[in-house]
Amino acid sequence: MNKNVKVGMVQMSCTSNKQENLDKAIQKVREAAAKGAQIICLQELFTSLYFCDVEDYDNFKLAESIPGPSTDALQKVAAELGVVIIASLFEKRAEGLYHNTTAVLDADGAYLGKYRKMHIPDDPGFYEKFYFTPGDLGYKVFKTKFATIGVLICWDQWYPEAARITALMGAEILFYPTAIGWANTQDEATNTEQYNAWQTIQRSHAVANGVHVVSVNRVGEEAGLRFWGGSFISNPFGSLIYKASHDDEEIIVEELDLAKSDNYRTHWPFLRDRRIDSYQPIVKRYIDED
């Protein structure tokens, strides 16, 4: 049975103009669709600059409801082009309650639902705990026209538990909208090491779960941070199908053979050999001796 799907990644830079960014993303979705993409993933928080570099109450004005204005515009585009769109947005859930959220729109324009980022970082230049309440919808999969997909967001990338649970729910592809980069004060060796760690952990999720991984990052310099791009697609054994530039905007379209998951999982049966009876300690923060 043919289980091929063409996946599109939009790696782009952003400005301080929200409408300008949305229009740019829509144009790049159109370009990806023209190249044959069926599922198109946009980067994390693509309608704005990465505002979490500072703690500023004015930035809450960037948030919107989901569904809302941006999803309304993208639903029309999805229906017109017959493509699935994965859109990462700043969600205003209620007064004083905000999430880092990704909406999934099906190829007929239907709103399939949303995933709220579960793991929220708080580091210099990434003050996300100031803005985002941790997700409370749990891990999610979405049954789109072309594939059953799982969506996780940026900091979620570092957690094998998130990838495992989403894969166990039936995700055929794991998508990671992302905004991460290098501080201009860091040396080249540190920059290289950090990017390699970021890519390696996600490729390991592909291997451990026998699924394709698609990670979409932004490019451009913002407030002393150079977003490292490097968006990539990994096959279910961790091999790179494509790796984007660290500096340039790109629209990438690659065809994935989802049937390969069965072959990899059969020959390397990690799911078969999981000792689920022994994993209870994983729910502890740390396993103290006493």
C-alpha positions, 0 to 999 in steps of 0.5 A, spaced: 500 500 500 502 506 498 503 511 504 507 516 501 506 523 503 510 530 501 512 534 507 513 541 506 517 546 511 517 553 511 524 556 514 523 564 514 525 570 518 520 574 521 519 582 523 515 586 528 509 586 524 504 581 525 500 581 519 506 582 515 509 575 518 502 572 516 502 574 509 509 572 508 508 565 511 501 564 507 505 566 501 511 561 502 505 556 504 503 557 497 510 556 494 510 549 498 504 547 495 506 549 488 512 544 489 507 538 491 507 539 499 501 536 502 503 537 509 506 544 511 509 546 517 511 553 519 516 555 525 514 556 532 511 563 533 511 565 526 507 571 526 512 575 530 519 576 533 521 571 538 519 576 544 521 571 549 528 574 549 525 579 554 519 579 560 515 585 557 507 585 559 506 589 552 508 582 548 501 579 551 498 584 546 501 579 540 496 573 543 490 571 540 484 566 540 485 559 537 481 558 533 482 566 531 484 571 526 490 567 524 487 560 523 481 563 520 486 566 514 490 559 514 484 555 514 482 558 507 488 557 504 488 550 506 482 549 503 484 553 497 490 549 496 488 542 499 494 542 504 494 540 511 497 546 515 501 546 522 501 553 525 504 555 531 501 561 535 501 565 541 494 563 544 490 567 549 485 562 552 482 567 557 484 574 561 491 573 564 492 566 561 496 564 555 499 558 552 504 556 546 500 553 542 500 549 535 493 549 531 492 543 525 488 545 519 486 539 515 486 539 507 479 541 507 480 547 511 477 544 517 480 546 524 482 539 527 484 542 534 490 544 537 496 542 542 499 546 547 506 546 549 508 542 555 515 543 557 516 551 558 523 553 558 526 559 562 533 561 561 537 567 559 534 569 552 528 564 553 523 567 558 517 563 556 515 561 563 513 569 564 508 568 558 506 561 557 502 556 562 504 549 561 499 545 556 494 542 559 491 538 553 496 532 554 500 529 548 496 529 541 495 526 534 491 529 529 488 524 523 489 529 517 487 527 510 494 525 508 497 522 515 496 521 522 501 526 525 503 528 532 505 535 534 510 537 539 513 544 540 521 546 541 523 545 548 519 539 548 524 536 543 529 534 548 524 530 552 524 522 550 517 521 554 513 526 549 516 523 543 514 516 545 507 518 548 505 521 542 508 515 537 504 510 542 498 514 540 499 513 533 503 518 530 506 516 523 510 523 523 513 527 529 513 535 527 517 540 531 515 547 530 521 551 533 525 557 535 532 556 537 539 559 536 545 561 538 547 567 542 552 572 538 557 572 544 558 564 544 564 561 540 563 557 534 565 550 537 559 552 542 555 553 537 556 547 533 556 543 539 549 546 541 546 545 534 549 538 534 545 536 540 539 539 538 539 535 532 541 528 535 536 528 540 531 529 535 534 524 530 534 519 536 526 520 537 526 517 530 530 511 531 527 509 538 520 510 535 520 508 528 517 514 525 519 520 521 521 527 525 520 533 521 523 539 525 522 546 523 526 552 525 527 560 524 533 564 521 535 571 522 538 575 527 533 578 533 536 581 539 543 578 540 540 571 538 542 568 531 537 563 530 540 557 527 535 555 522 538 548 520 531 545 519 531 537 517 527 531 516 530 524 519 527 518 517 525 512 522 532 510 523 535 517 524 538 518 517 538 525 515 533 526 508 534 533 508 538 539 512 537 546 511 541 552 511 543 555 518 542 562 514 537 562 509 530 562 508 528 556 505 522 552 502 523 545 503 519 539 500 520 532 501 516 525 499 516 521 505 515 513 505 511 512 511 510 504 510 518 504 512 516 505 519 513 498 519 520 495 516 524 499 521 519 497 527 519 489 525 527 489 524 528 493 530 522 491 535 523 497 540 516 497 541 515 489 542 521 489 547 519 495 552 518 493 559 512 497 561 512 493 567 518 496 570 517 503 568 514 506 574 520 510 577 520 514 571 514 518 574 518 521 579 522 527 579 529 524 581 530 517 584 533 518 591 536 513 595 532 513 600 
